[in-house]
Amino acid sequence: MMRIDSHQHFWEYDLEQYGWMNGQMTALRHDHLPDDLSAAQSDLGFEGSIAVQARQTLEENRWLLELADLHSRIKGIVGWVDLQSDDVVAQLAQFADHPRFVGVRHVVQDEPDDDFMLRSEFVRGISKLEHFGLTYDILIFPKQLSAAIKLVEQLPKQPFVLDHIAKPLIKNSVLEPWSNQIRKLAEHSNVHCKISGMVTEADWQNWKPEDFNPYLGIVLDAFGPERLMIGSDWPVCRLAGEYSRVMQIAIGFMQTHAPEHMDGFLGGNALAFYGAKA
């Protein structure tokens, strides 16, 4: 089975467009492009990826799809549209015919309203994805899990995937109420989960692989191995560790706890969820 990274980003660095990269993030403040990812992946044998939007613009979709046309290792694009717009169907129609446009995401974690996802316009927008056969990536902090649970309850046929296990407070070893809410979210069979983005929620300089075991155990128990997929969150992960070291956290855990499901976890589950071709 082909190894697929279910979550990474590309950008051509520009201060104006990526203003969130503050002075602590100098490792990110230059171009990160497909050849750079390929080099980072080589040691672990990953052969492709799902590229996820880093800018909330329609131009981001066009740029990522242009990259995908040039680089066969990009198996899918999770882009962005204005899901609250009256024009959302027309926006989706611009991109949905491209075979590598597989889903959309909104950076809900940055919304000041913890119930942002429950706004009627937003729910209406997500309800339009099913017609186009598109998935939705849930990007939230733990404080927004309650809203996520209510959202997926309203849309039982929509495929969802939770990014970064909802960014629990790993640095401070906090499990609750995150753990209980993860289990409630996972009760919905249309919701999958990316084991990704954990290192940037830990102590960037001093984390150890065992710091993540309680969180990994909970998501494995809640979602089961068939609904989990590995993701690097490269290059954002570089704030706390380079590609191979970061990916080995989840690889090592799953080899110990669900070895018979490694093919799915390392690629098959992501390809199936996104409807992408190897």
N, C-alpha and C positions, 0 to 999 in steps of 0.2 A: 504493500500500500504506500502510495506517495505521501511523504511528510509535508503537511501544510500548516503554516503559521496562520492562525485564524484572526490575528489582530496586529496590524502594524500601520505605520504612517509614512508618507513621503512629503517633503517640502523643499522648495527653493527659498532659503531663508531671506526674510525681509522684515526689518524691525517693525514697520507699520502694520503688516499683516499678521505678525506673530508676536504681538506686544505682551502676551502672557508669559513669554520666556524671559524671566527676570534675571538679575545678576547672579543668582545662584545656579542658573541653568546654562552656563557657557558651553557645556558639552553639546547642547542642542542647537546653538546659534550659528549653524552653517548648513549647507545643503545636505540632505539625506535622500538619496535617489536609489533606483533599483539595483544598480551595480554595487552600491555600498551594502545594501541588504544581502545581496547574493554572497558577497565576501564574508559577511558576518555569519551567514547560515551554513557555510561550507563544512565546518567542523562537525556539525550535528546531522548533516545529510538532509536538511530541509530543501525541498525542490520548488516550493511555491508559497503563495501567501494570499490573504485577503487584505486589501488596502482600505483603510478606513479614513473618512474625511477628517481633516484638521482645521478646515475653514468652513464657516457656515455661509457659503455662497454657491450659486449655480455654476459659476466659473470653476470652482473646485471639482465638480463632477466632470466637466469637460476636460480639465487638465489630467485628472486621474485616468479617465478613459483613453486619452491620447497615450499616456504611459502604458496602459494595458495593451493597446494596439501594437506597441513597439516591443513589449516584454512579455513573453508567453508565461513567465513565472508568476505573473499577477493573475490569479484565477478568478478574482471577483473584486468588485468595487462597492463599498458601502458609502453612499454619498449623502447629500443633504438637499432637502427641499423645504420650503416654508409650509409646514404642515398646518399652520393656522390660517393660511391664505384661502380666499375664495377661489383662487386660481390653482390650487394644489394639483388637481387632476391634469391640467395642461402642463404644469411643471413636470410631473411624473412621466407624462407621455413623451416629453423630449428625450428621455434617457432610457425608459424601460425596454425599448426594443433592442438595445445593445446587449449582447449575450453576457457580458461581464458586469453589467449593472445589476447587482443582486439584492440590494437593500438600502435603507436610509437610516440616518441617526440624527438626533438633535442633542446638543450639549446641555442636557437638562441639569446636570450638576451645577452649572453656573447660574441657573435661574433662581432669583431670590425667593420666589413663592414655592414652598415645599410641595404644594399640590398642583404645580404647573401642569403636570401630565393629565390632570383631571378636567382641565378647561374644555368646554364643549367643542370649541374650534379645533383643539389639538386632537381630541378623541375622534372627531369627525375626519380629520386628516389621516390619522393612522388607519381608520376604517377603509380608506381608499386603496391601501397597499395590497390587499388581498386580490383585488381585480387584476393587478399587474403582476401578481406572483412574487411580490417583494417582501423581504423580511424587515424587522425593526430591531436595532441595537439599543438597549436600555443603558444609558450612561448616567449613573446617579451616585450620590453619597448615601450612607445608611439612613440618614434622616428622611430620605425620600422613598424608602422602601415601602412604607405604608401606602403611598399613592400608587406605586408600581403594582402592588397587589390588587388594588381596586381597578386599575387600568386593565390588567390582563383578564380580570373577571368579566369585564364588559366585552372583550374581543376574543372569545375562545378559539376561533379559527385562524387567528393571526399568528404566524410564527414570530416569536420574540427570542432574543438572546441577551442575557445580562452580561454587560462588560465588567471585567475586573472584579468579579465576585462582589460588586457594589462597594468596593473600597472601604472595607472595615478598618478600624483603628488598630492596625497591627503593631505599630510602634509602642502603643500603650497596653497591648495585650487585652483589648476589650473585645468580648464576645457577644454580650447581650446589650440591647435587644436584637442586634444583627442576626444572631443564630436563629432565634425563633422566627423572625420575619423571613429569612432565607428559606426555611422549611415551609412556611406558608406559601411563598411565591412558587416554590418547586412543586407544590401540589397540583399546579396547572401544567398539564403534559405538553402544552404548546410553548413552554418556556424552557430554553436551554441556558447554559452558563459557560462563559469563557474563564478558564484559569489563566489569568493575565493581570498585568498591572499591579501585582502585589508588592513588589520591592519598593515602589515609590510611596507606599503607605507604611513602610517599615522605617527603621533607622537607616538612612542612606549609607552611612559609613560603616556601620557595625552589625548589620543583620547577619544571621546565621540560618542555614536551611531549616533547622528545626523550629525556628520562630513561626513558620507558616503551617506546621503540621496540624494544629488545632483547627485552623480555618479550612484547610484542604480536606480534613476528615469530615467536617460538617457538610461541605458542598458535595463531596462524593456520596455521603449517606443520603443527602436530600434529593439530589438530581439523579443519582445513579450514573455509572460510567457511560451509558449510551447517550446522555445529554450533556456531556462535558467535552470541551475542546481546548486545546492548548493555544495560547497566544503570547507573544513576547511583549507587546506594546512598544516595540522598537520604533524609533530611537528614544522615546521618552524613558524607557527602562535604563538608558545609559546614565541617567542621573545617579543610579544606585548600583549599576553593574553592567558588564558587557553581555552580549547576546547569549553566549554559551553558558555562562555561569547562571544567568537568570533562568534560562529554559531548563537547566538541569534540576532546579527545585521541583518543578511539577513532574518532570520525567522520572526522577528518582522516587518520588512519592507514589506515583501510579505504578511503576514497576514493582514496588513492594506490595501495594494494596489491591491492584486490579490488573495483574500482568496479562491476563487473557484478553483484555480490552485495549491493549496498547495501539493496535492498528487504527481503531476508531478514534481514540483520543488524540493521536498524533496526526490525523488528517482525514480519515474517513467520515467522522462525525461532522466536521466543518464543511466538507464537500457536499454531503447529503443535506445539511441544514440550508446552505445557501444555494443549492441546486447548481453548483459549479462543476465544471468538467476538469478532470485531472490533466 
